[in-house]
Every structure is written in C-alpha cells, then in structure tokens.
C-alpha cells in the first residue's frame, strides 16, 4: 500500500504487517507510531535522532520500497530484560562504490493503552484497509501509487521572496499535499508552487494567498493544502515559494510536501 498523509500531519505507510505513522520533525529526526496489524499492538517512539548519513527521507523511501537494491529495512520483535516487547528497525544503505552503513531504531511497546485506544486503533486499521481496497477498485495498483516527499524543518520568511523547497517528480498525474505549521502576527501569507514544465502555480489559491483563521504571535497553527497536477514531460520540478514577505512575514516548521501518483 502506498503512503498517505493524515490530517494530523503524519505520513502513513503500510510495510509488511505494520502500519507506520511517521511524524517528520526534521531531516535528521522523526517520531514513530507503529501498529502491528495482526495483534493490534502499538509501538511508539516520541523522537529518533539519526546519527548516520541516513535521514527521514531515507526511511520514507525504504518504507515505500524505493531503490530496493540499495535500501533495506528489516523489522523484528524483541524483548527487554524486563520481558517488555519492542520493535527493532534496521535500515541499511549499500552501493557498489561505498561501504554499507546502517541505522538502528528501537521502538518500545506503548504502555497503558486503554480499551478506548485499542478500539480506535482497530478503526484506524479498518479505515486504512478500506482506503487500500478503494484504490484497487478504482484501478490504482501499488505500482501506480508512488509517493514523492520532501521535508523542511523550519524557516523564517520576511523581506524578499523565499524559495522554501523543491520536489522533482516524473511524468504522471499527482495529488499534491502540502502540510506545515505557521506562526505570524499577520493573518495572510502568499504561497506559490510553480510547475517548471508549464510555469503555472499548482496551488491556485484565491488571490495567490492563504488566510489564517486567527493571527497569533505565540502559537503555531497547522495548515493543509491539496491540489492536482499533471506532468506530461519526462519530469518536472515543483518549486515552493513564499512571496510578498515584506508585507506578510511569517514563520514555518515541520513542512511536508508530497506528490502521490493517482
């Protein structure tokens, strides 16, 4: 099953018998919640700071089974000395011209799970399975559900226009999903996602802007923007920009820009 983005800003990917929910904190840090589909057990890790050349994008690519000749991810169950379960994730990267390197993540079993949380977990798995079946019925195979993702931890945008990030995608039709947190004393920001193939703005926001329901100088607010784009050339680059920052400065964190083939 391909990756999906949830309204909570999590990236949801099914890998083997596990449903991964990934919170991208930065390129070098993630939070994880992993559900065992067979047992309904939930494993949770608030934060993992990568210490090798591997980062959050590498983990997402491995879970999406990209570059399987070079990226290997193994998941196994272990027991602590206190007989408490944990998941051991070993992510390895190997190329012909460099020595293999890896990163190990230990994800403990979530403790104190209530009966209500167990039911919510089961419903989450059911909804995930329904989504997968709907894609199958509509003729979307796992092969066609490729997902391309870039992340950006934080940014402060004022003065001139800013290029926030870029995402290169091959030919195809995609659902664009832009998720981020904002903080600003203003109640408006200007965002543009330019398609290098056509030069057009993929977001097509009214008046090129995005309205805050509440301007606040202290708190970050979550925002989600979705759009559809079709690439007819061999590939194209999507460039996300913040504009008119001299009049509408703002701060951002935990950006996820994804394109899911449909």
N, C-alpha and C positions, 0 to 999 in steps of 0.2 A: 504493500500500500504506500502511495506517495505521501509526502509531507503535507501537513495542513497547518494553517495559522489559526489560533483560537482568539476569541475576543478578549482574553486576558493577556494578550501579548506573548503567549507561549507558542513555540513551534512544536507541533505534534507529529511524531513519526512512528510508524509501526515497524518493528525489526524483530523477526522471528516470533517468539511467543510473548514479546514485550511491547508495551505501548510507552514510548518515550515522550515526556513533556519537557522541553528544553527552554530555559529562560536565559537568553543571551545577555550577560552583564557587560561583557566587553569581548574583544577578540581573544583575550587571554583568560577569560573567566566565564563560567556557566553555572547555573543552578539546574538540578535534575530532579524529576519525579518519574519513577518507572513503575508501571503496573504489570504484574505477571498475569497475562490473560487467562491462564489455566487455573491459577489458585486465587486470583483477586488480591494477592498480597501487593502492598505498595512499598516501594523503596524510595527514600528521599535524601537528597543532598543539597543543603542550602547554597553551598558555593564550592566550586573546584577551581583553583588557580593553576593553569597549565604551566609546567616548568621546562618543557622541551620546546622544540620548534613546532610541535603540534598545537593547534588552537581550536577555537569554537567552530570555525568554518570546516576544519578537517574532520571534526566529529560529525557535523551535519552531513558532510559529503559521504562519510563512511556509512552512516545510518541510511542514507538514500542509495547506497550500493553504487556509488560512482567510483570510477577508477579502481575496480576490484582487484586488478592485477597489482596495484601498488598500495592500496589501503585495506587493511584487515582489522576487523573488530570482532573480538570474542567476548561472550557474556557467560559467566559461570556463577553458581551459587556457592557461598562458603559459610563457615560457622566461626564465630569468635570463640575465645576461651570460655566465655560465659554462655556458649551454645546459642548465641543470637545470630540470626541469618543476615547476610549481606550479599550484594551483587558485586562481582569483580569484573570491571570492564578493562580490557587491554586493547588499546588502539595502536597499531603498528604501521609504519610507513617504510616502504622499501623501493628503491630504484637501483638500476644496474650500476650507476656511477657514484653512489654514496652508500655508506654503511647504513644498515637498518636501524631505526630508532623507534621508541615506543613511549606511551604514557599509560599509566595505570590509574583507574579511578575506582575507589571503594565507596559503594553507595549502601548505607545501612538500611535495615528494615525500619519502616516508620512505626513508631511506638504509639500506644494509646489511641488506636484507631477505634472510633465509636461505631455503633451499629448503623447510625445515620450515614457516616462517612463511607462505610462498606457498601451501602445501597447506592450512594452517589457514584462510587467507583464502578459498580456494575452498570449503572445507567450510562456512564461515560463510555464504557466499553461497548455497550449496545449501540450507542449513537455512532461510535467510530465504525462499527461493523456495517451499520445501515449506510453510512456515507460511502464506504467501500463498495457495497452492493449497488448503490445508485450509480456510481461511476461505471461499474461493469455493465449495468443495464443500458446506460447511455452510450456504450461502445468505447468507453475510455479504458484502455488496458493499463497495467502497471508501467509498461514501457512508455506510454504516452503521457504519464503524469510526472514528468521530470520537473524538478523544482530547482531554481537558481536563487541563491541568497547572498546578500552582503549585509554586514553589520557595521555600526559605528557607535562607539560608547557614548561620546558626549561632544557638544560643540556650543560655542557662543557666537552668535551672528549679529553683527552691528556694522554700521558704516556701509561698505561696498557690498555687492552681491557675493555670495559664497557658493562654491561647488562643494556639496556635502559628501556625495559618494557617487560611484559609477557601477553599473551592472551590465555585463556583456551577455547576451543571450542569442542562441542560434535561431534559424528560421522556424516559425510556428506561431500559434495563437496562444496568448497567455492571459491569465488573471494576475494583475498587479496588486500586491498587498503591501501597503506602507503603514508601519506601526512605530510609534515613538511617544515619548513623554515630553511635554513642553512646560516652560516656565517663562512668564513675561508680565510686565506691567501694562502691556497693551492687550487689546482683545482681538488682534488680527495679525496674521502672518501671510506672506506671499511665498508660495511654493510652486516650482515648475519641474516636471520630469520630461526632459527632452529626448525624443527618439532620434538618434543620429541618422537613421535611414531617411526619415521624412522631414526632420526639423520641427515637428509638431510637438505640442505638450500633451503627454499621455494622461495627465490627471484631469485636465479640462475643468478645473474648479471655477465656480462663478466669479467673474472679475479677476481671475487668477489668484484669488485669496482664500484663506481658510479662517473661519470665525471661531473664536473661543467663546464658550458659553459664559465663562467668567474669567476676567483678567485677575491675576493674583501674583504678587511678587515673591511669595514664600513657597508655594506648593507646585509640584509638577503634576500636570494633568495628562491622562492617556488619550491618544488620538489614533484612529484607524481610517485610512483612505483606501478605497479599492477602485480599480479601473480595468479595462480590457485593452490589449494592444496586439496587433498582428504584425509579425516580421516576415516580409516576403523575400528579402535578400538572404544571402547565406548567413549573415549575422548582423547585429546592430548593438549599439551601446546606449543604455538609458542613463542619463546624467541628471541627478537630483540637485537642484539649486534653491537657495533661499535668496529672494530678491527684495528690493526696497528696504534693506536692513537699516538704512539711515533713519527712516521714519518709523519702522516697526522692528526694533531689535528683539531678539528672543534667545532663549537657551533650550537645548535639546539633550536628551540622553536616551540610551537603550534603543537606538534605531534598528529596525529590521526591514529591509527592502527585499521582497521576494517576487519572483515571477514563476507561476505554476502553469505548465502547459495544459491546455484544455482541448 
